[in-house]
């Protein structure tokens, strides 16, 4: 099974969404690699594809929060 770069990015985004923005990149990397391995096991390729590096494992950017009055809510 050949995974496109876009599919890899999608797996990483979905993993971050499921685990939350505070998830450690090592955990995200481990989960994405396990998913890739499981997908590849479903299909038995005649010629195994070489391992590719995962895309940048940075948490998704948090939406910009507009601050009014310079104080955070609840403080």
C-alpha positions, 0 to 999 in steps of 0.5 A: 500500500502506497501512502501519499504525503497528504494521507500521512498528513491526514493521519497526523492531523487526526491523531493530534485531534484525537489525543489533544494538542498537549500530546507528546510528539513521540506518542503521535509518531508511535500511533501513526507508525502503528496505523501505517503498519496495520494498513500495510498488513491488510495488503500484502505487497509483492514489493515492500515499500521503503519506510518514509519519514513522517511529516513534521509532528507539531501540534496544530496551531491553536486559533488566535484568541482575541484578548480584551483589556489585556487580561485572560478570562477567569483571572 
